[in-house]
C-alpha cells in the first residue's frame, strides 16, 4: 500500500512540476530549495528511479507466484502430406503399389507382391484448431529467494540515491542563488565605481582646461574609466548567465523571470553558525556511506546467488486443452466435436556437474564481495576526511569573510581620503588610481568571501546530512 501511494505521489509531483514552469517567480533561498527539490530535472528522474525500483521489486516477487499462459492454434493443410504404409498390413490388394515411383504413375506393375507393395495414406483432417491453458507454479528455487532480497536492496539503493540527489540539488541551488546575488552586487558596485570615476574625470577635465592640473591626471582617470566600463559590461553578461543557471537548477525555463527576495549580506551573516562545527559526524547518516553499504549488500547477494545455482529447483504445472478437427472451417458450429486433454506434472532440475564453472563464478562473486568491503572501508575514511576538510574550509571562510569586511572598510576610507587629496591637489592621479584599484580588489574579495562562506556551510551540511532530506 505504501509503495502504491508513493508511486501516485511521484506522478502527482511530476504533474505539479510541469504546471509550475510558467513563472514569473519570487523566491527566498529556502523557498528556492524547496521548489527545486520538487521541480529540478535530476530530482524528478531520481524519484522515477524509485518508482522503477518498486516495480522491479514486484516483478521479482511475481516470479514465484502462479503463472498462467494460454495458446491458440489454427492449422490449414493446404496440401496434406501423404504417407506410404506396407501393403501387407491391409487386405485391400487393389490399392497396392510397388514403389513410391509407382504412386506417381511411373512404371506401374500389374501384380505386386505383398512384401513389395505400399499403400498411400493421408492422415488427419485438412483443418484443425486447438486451445491450451497452462498453470505453472514455482515450488522451490534458491535464486528466487536471493532475487527477492536483491530487489529490496536495489529499492534501498534507489532511495539513497534519491537522497543524495536531493542533497546535491540543495547545494547546487544555494550556490546558484548566491551566485545571482553576487553577480547583482558586482553589477551594482562596478556601476557605482564607474560613475564615480566618470564624475572625477569630468571635474578633472575642467580643471585641466583651466590649467590647474596636468594632462596625465586626466589620462589616468580615462584609463580607469575605460577599464571599469569593460568590467561593468562583462558583469552584466555574467549576471544573465548566472540567472539562467539558477533557473536550470530550479527546473524551469532559463528565460523565465525570477526575483530573489534576499540579499548577500544578510545571508552571509545568517550562515555564520559556529555551533555547526561542534556537531559530531555520524557515518550512518551520511548518504555516501549508505550507498556503499548498499553496494556491499549487493555483492553479498551475488555470492549467495551463485551458491544457490547448485541447489535443485522444483516446478509444478497443470494444463488443459481442447482440439477440433474438420475438413472445412466449421469450428464455430455447435455440432463440431471438441476433444479435451489435460496434463499434471512436476519438474525438478538437479545440477550435478558443471566442470568447475559454478565454482569459478562463486569465487568471482566472493572476490567482488571482498572488493566491496574494501571500498566500504575506503568510503568511511574518505567521508571522515571530507568532514574534516569541510569543517576546516568553513572555519577558514568565516575568517576570510570577517577579514575581507574589515579590509573593505579600510580600503573605502583610503580611497575617500585620496579622492579628497587629489581634488585639493595634495596627491597625484597615480596615487588615486592605486587607492581605487585597492578598493575594487577589496570589494571583489568581500563579495566573493560571502559566497564562499555560504557554499562552505552547504558543503559541511551535506556531509552531515543536515537537514535530512530523505523522503519517507
C-alpha positions in Angstrom: 0.0 0.0 0.0 2.8 2.4 0.9 4.5 1.7 -2.4 1.4 2.4 -4.5 0.9 5.7 -2.6 4.5 6.6 -3.2 4.1 6.0 -7.0 1.0 8.1 -7.0 2.8 10.9 -5.2 5.6 10.8 -7.8 3.2 11.1 -10.6 1.3 13.9 -9.0 4.6 15.6 -8.2 5.7 15.3 -11.8 2.4 16.9 -13.0 2.7 19.7 -10.5 6.3 20.3 -11.6 5.2 20.6 -15.2 2.4 23.0 -14.2 4.9 25.2 -12.3 7.0 26.2 -15.2 5.1 29.3 -16.3 6.5 32.0 -14.0 7.3 34.7 -13.1 8.6 33.6 -9.7 9.8 35.2 -6.4 12.0 33.2 -4.0 13.8 33.4 -0.7 16.7 30.9 -0.5 14.7 28.3 1.4 11.8 28.7 -1.0 14.1 28.2 -3.9 15.5 25.0 -2.4 12.0 23.6 -1.6 10.9 24.4 -5.2 13.9 22.8 -6.8 13.6 19.6 -4.7 10.2 19.1 -6.4 10.9 20.5 -9.9 14.6 20.1 -10.6 15.1 17.8 -13.6 17.6 15.5 -11.9 15.3 15.3 -8.8 12.3 14.3 -10.9 14.2 11.4 -12.5 15.6 10.3 -9.2 12.0 9.9 -8.0 11.2 8.0 -11.1 14.1 5.7 -10.4 12.5 4.8 -7.1 9.2 4.1 -8.9 11.1 1.8 -11.3 12.7 0.0 -8.3 9.3 -0.5 -6.7 8.0 -2.1 -9.9 11.2 -4.2 -10.2 10.6 -5.4 -6.6 7.1 -6.6 -7.5 8.5 -8.2 -10.8 10.9 -10.3 -8.7 8.1 -11.2 -6.3 5.7 -12.2 -9.1 8.2 -14.7 -10.5 7.3 -17.0 -7.6 3.6 -16.6 -7.9 1.3 -18.7 -10.1 1.7 -18.1 -13.8 -0.9 -18.8 -16.4 -0.2 -19.0 -20.2 -2.7 -19.7 -23.0 -2.1 -20.7 -26.6 -4.4 -20.8 -29.6 -3.5 -22.6 -32.8 -5.2 -22.9 -36.1 -3.8 -25.1 -38.9 -5.0 -25.4 -42.6 -3.1 -28.1 -44.5 -3.5 -26.6 -48.0 -1.7 -29.7 -49.4 -1.9 -32.6 -47.0 1.2 -34.8 -46.8 0.9 -38.4 -47.9 2.5 -41.4 -46.1 3.1 -44.9 -47.5 2.2 -47.9 -45.5 3.2 -51.5 -46.2 0.6 -53.3 -48.2 1.0 -56.4 -46.0 -0.9 -54.6 -43.3 -4.1 -54.4 -45.4 -6.4 -56.9 -47.1 -7.4 -54.5 -50.0 -4.9 -55.6 -52.6 -6.3 -53.5 -55.4 -4.9 -50.3 -53.9 -1.4 -51.7 -53.6 1.5 -50.1 -55.4 5.0 -51.5 -55.5 7.2 -48.4 -55.0 7.0 -44.7 -54.5 7.5 -44.1 -58.2 4.5 -46.3 -58.9 2.4 -43.9 -56.9 3.3 -41.2 -59.4 2.4 -43.4 -62.3 5.9 -44.2 -63.2 6.3 -47.8 -64.4 3.2 -49.3 -62.6 3.4 -53.1 -62.2 0.4 -55.4 -62.7 0.8 -57.8 -59.9 3.0 -56.6 -57.0 3.7 -59.0 -54.2 2.5 -58.2 -50.7 6.1 -57.9 -49.5 7.0 -55.3 -52.0 3.8 -53.1 -52.2 2.8 -49.8 -50.4 -0.5 -48.1 -49.8 -0.6 -44.2 -49.9 -2.4 -42.8 -46.9 -3.3 -39.3 -45.8 -3.6 -38.8 -42.0 -5.7 -36.3 -40.2 -8.1 -33.7 -41.4 -7.3 -30.7 -43.6 -8.1 -28.1 -40.8 -7.6 -28.2 -37.0 -8.0 -25.8 -34.1 -6.6 -26.2 -30.6 -6.6 -24.1 -27.4 -4.4 -24.8 -24.4 -4.0 -23.1 -21.0 -1.1 -23.9 -18.6 -0.9 -23.1 -14.9 2.7 -23.3 -13.6 4.0 -22.7 -10.0 7.5 -22.4 -8.7 7.8 -24.6 -5.6 11.5 -24.1 -4.8 14.3 -22.1 -6.3 17.2 -20.7 -4.3 17.8 -18.0 -6.8 14.3 -16.7 -6.4 14.8 -16.1 -2.7 18.0 -14.3 -3.4 16.3 -12.3 -6.1 13.7 -11.0 -3.6 16.5 -9.8 -1.3 18.3 -8.2 -4.2 15.1 -6.3 -5.2 14.7 -4.9 -1.7 18.4 -3.9 -1.7 18.0 -2.2 -5.1 15.0 -0.2 -3.7 17.1 0.9 -0.8 19.8 2.0 -3.1 17.4 4.0 -5.2 16.0 5.7 -2.2 19.6 6.5 -1.0 20.5 7.7 -4.5 17.4 10.0 -4.4 18.6 11.3 -1.1 22.0 12.1 -2.5 20.4 13.8 -5.5 18.3 16.0 -3.1 21.4 17.0 -1.2 23.2 17.8 -4.4 20.2 19.8 -5.7 20.1 21.7 -2.4 23.8 22.5 -2.6 23.5 23.5 -6.3 20.5 25.8 -5.7 22.3 27.5 -2.8 25.3 28.1 -5.0 23.3 29.3 -7.9 21.0 31.6 -5.8 24.0 33.2 -4.2 25.9 33.5 -7.5 23.0 35.5 -8.9 23.1 37.8 -5.8 26.9 38.1 -6.2 26.6 39.0 -9.9 23.9 41.6 -9.0 26.3 43.1 -6.4 29.1 43.2 -8.9 27.0 45.0 -11.4 25.8 47.5 -8.8 29.3 48.2 -7.3 31.1 48.3 -10.6 28.5 50.7 -12.0 28.9 52.9 -8.9 32.6 52.8 -9.3 32.4 53.7 -13.0 30.0 56.6 -12.3 32.2 57.9 -9.6 35.3 57.8 -11.8 33.2 59.5 -14.6 32.4 62.3 -12.2 36.0 62.7 -11.2 37.0 62.6 -14.9 34.7 65.5 -15.8 35.8 67.6 -12.9 39.5 66.9 -13.6 38.9 67.7 -17.3 37.6 71.1 -16.4 40.4 71.7 -14.0 42.9 70.7 -16.8 41.2 73.0 -19.2 41.7 75.9 -16.7 45.4 74.9 -16.5 45.3 73.9 -12.8 46.4 70.2 -13.3 48.4 68.1 -15.7 47.1 66.2 -18.6 48.4 63.0 -17.1 45.8 63.2 -14.3 43.1 63.2 -17.0 44.6 60.3 -18.8 45.0 58.2 -15.6 41.3 58.7 -14.9 40.4 57.9 -18.6 42.3 54.6 -18.3 40.4 53.7 -15.1 37.1 54.7 -16.6 37.6 52.5 -19.7 38.6 49.5 -17.6 35.5 49.9 -15.4 33.2 50.3 -18.4 34.5 46.9 -19.7 34.2 45.3 -16.3 30.5 46.6 -16.0 29.6 45.1 -19.4 31.1 41.8 -18.5 29.4 41.8 -15.1 26.0 42.3 -16.8 26.7 39.4 -19.2 27.7 37.2 -16.2 24.5 38.2 -14.4 22.4 36.9 -17.3 24.3 33.6 -17.3 24.0 33.3 -13.5 20.3 33.8 -13.7 19.9 31.2 -16.4 22.0 28.7 -14.4 19.8 29.4 -11.4 16.6 28.7 -13.5 18.2 25.5 -14.7 18.9 24.4 -11.1 15.2 25.1 -10.3 13.9 23.1 -13.2 12.2 26.0 -15.1 12.8 27.7 -18.4 16.1 29.5 -18.4 14.5 32.7 -19.8 11.8 32.9 -17.0 11.9 36.0 -14.9 12.8 35.2 -11.3 13.0 37.7 -8.4 15.3 36.9 -5.4 14.0 38.4 -2.2 17.2 38.0 0.0 20.5 39.9 -0.2 24.0 38.5 0.1 25.0 40.4 3.3 22.1 39.0 5.3 22.6 35.5 4.0 26.3 35.6 4.9 25.6 36.8 8.4 22.9 34.2 8.9 25.3 31.4 7.7 27.8 32.0 10.4 26.9 29.2 12.8 29.9 28.1 14.8 27.9 25.5 16.7 27.7 23.5 13.4 31.4 22.7 13.7 30.8 21.0 17.0 28.3 18.5 15.5 29.8 15.0 15.6 30.0 13.1 12.4 27.5 10.1 12.3 28.6 7.9 9.5 25.2 6.1 9.4 23.6 9.4 8.4 26.0 10.1 5.5 24.4 9.2 2.2 27.7 8.1 0.6 28.2 5.6 3.5 24.6 4.3 3.0 25.2 3.8 -0.8 28.5 2.0 0.0 26.6 -0.3 2.3 24.1 -1.0 -0.5 26.9 -2.0 -2.8 28.3 -4.3 -0.2 24.9 -6.0 0.3 24.5 -6.3 -3.4 27.9 -8.1 -3.7 26.9 -10.4 -0.8 23.7 -11.3 -2.6 25.6 -12.0 -5.8 27.7 -14.6 -3.9 24.5 -16.2 -2.5 23.0 -16.3 -6.0 26.0 -18.2 -7.4 25.9 -20.6 -4.5 22.1 -21.1 -5.0 22.7 -22.3 -8.5 24.0 -25.6 -7.1 20.6 -26.3 -5.5 17.8 -28.2 -7.3 14.7 -26.2 -8.4 11.2 -27.6 -8.4 8.3 -26.6 -10.6 4.7 -27.9 -10.9 2.3 -27.4 -13.8 -1.1 -28.4 -15.0 -2.6 -27.7 -18.4 -5.9 -28.2 -20.0 -6.5 -28.2 -23.8 -9.2 -28.8 -26.3 -8.9 -29.5 -30.0 -11.2 -29.8 -33.0 -10.6 -31.3 -36.5 -12.6 -30.6 -39.7 -12.2 -30.8 -43.4 -13.8 -27.3 -43.7 -13.7 -24.3 -41.3 -16.7 -25.2 -39.1 -15.1 -24.7 -35.7 -17.9 -22.2 -34.7 -20.7 -24.7 -35.4 -22.3 -26.2 -32.3 -22.2 -29.7 -33.9 -18.4 -29.6 -34.2 -16.9 -32.1 -31.8 -14.1 -30.9 -29.4 -11.7 -33.3 -27.8 -10.4 -32.5 -24.3 -7.0 -33.2 -22.8 -5.2 -32.3 -19.6 -1.8 -32.9 -18.0 -0.4 -32.6 -14.5 3.3 -32.7 -13.9 6.2 -31.8 -11.6 9.7 -31.0 -12.9 12.9 -31.0 -10.9 16.1 -29.7 -12.3 19.1 -31.1 -10.4 22.6 -29.6 -11.2 25.2 -32.3 -11.0 28.5 -31.5 -12.7 29.4 -28.1 -14.2 33.1 -28.9 -14.6 34.0 -26.2 -12.2 32.0 -23.4 -13.9 29.8 -22.8 -10.9 32.7 -22.8 -8.5 34.6 -20.3 -10.7 31.5 -18.0 -10.8 31.2 -18.3 -7.0 34.8 -17.4 -6.5 34.5 -14.4 -8.7 31.5 -13.2 -6.8 33.4 -13.7 -3.5 36.3 -11.6 -4.7 33.9 -8.9 -5.8 32.3 -9.0 -2.3 35.8 -8.5 -0.8 36.4 -5.6 -3.1 33.1 -4.0 -2.0 34.2 -4.4 1.7 37.5 -2.7 0.8 35.6 0.1 -1.0 33.4 0.5 2.1 36.4 1.0 4.3 37.8 3.5 1.8 34.5 5.3 1.7 34.4 5.6 5.5 37.9 7.1 5.6 37.0 9.4 2.7 33.9 10.7 4.5 35.9 11.4 7.6 38.5 13.3 5.6 35.7 15.2 3.7 34.1 16.1 7.1 37.4 17.4 8.5 38.1 19.3 5.2 34.6 20.8 5.1 34.8 21.9 8.7 38.3 23.5 8.2 37.1 25.2 5.0 34.0 26.6 6.8 36.1 28.0 9.6 38.5 29.5 7.2 35.7 31.0 5.1 34.3 32.7 8.2 37.7 34.2 9.0 38.3 35.3 5.4 34.8 36.9 5.3 35.4 38.8 8.5 38.8 40.0 7.4 37.5 41.0 3.9 34.8 43.0 5.6 37.4 44.9 7.7 39.7 45.4 4.6 36.8 46.7 2.6 36.1 49.4 5.3 39.8 50.3 5.3 40.0 50.5 1.5 36.9 52.7 1.3 38.4 55.1 3.8 41.8 55.2 2.0 40.0 55.8 -1.3 37.9 58.6 0.1 41.0 60.3 1.6 42.9 60.1 -1.7 40.0 61.4 -3.6 39.8 64.5 -1.4 43.6 64.9 -1.6 43.5 64.6 -5.3 40.8 67.3 -5.6 42.7 69.5 -3.3 45.9 68.9 -5.2 47.7 67.1 -2.4 48.1 63.8 -4.2 48.8 62.6 -7.7 46.5 60.8 -10.1 48.7 57.8 -9.8 48.2 57.6 -6.0 44.4 58.0 -6.5 44.4 55.2 -9.1 46.3 52.9 -6.7 43.8 53.6 -4.0 40.9 53.0 -6.4 42.4 49.7 -7.6 42.9 48.6 -4.0 39.3 49.4 -3.3 38.0 47.5 -6.3 40.0 44.4 -5.3 38.7 44.7 -1.7 35.2 44.8 -3.0 35.6 41.7 -5.1 37.2 39.8 -2.3 34.5 40.8 0.1 31.6 39.7 -2.1 33.4 36.5 -3.1 34.1 35.7 0.6 30.3 35.9 1.3 29.6 33.4 -1.5 32.5 31.1 -0.3 31.1 31.3 3.3 27.6 30.2 2.2 28.9 27.5 0.0 31.3 26.1 2.6 28.5 25.9 5.1 26.4 24.0 2.5 29.3 21.6 1.9 29.5 20.9 5.6 25.8 20.4 5.9 25.9 17.9 3.0 28.5 15.8 4.8 26.5 15.8 8.0 23.2 15.4 6.1 21.8 18.4 7.9 18.9 18.9 7.2 17.9 15.3 6.4 16.1 15.5 3.0 15.2 11.9 2.6 11.5 11.2 1.6 10.0 8.7 4.0 
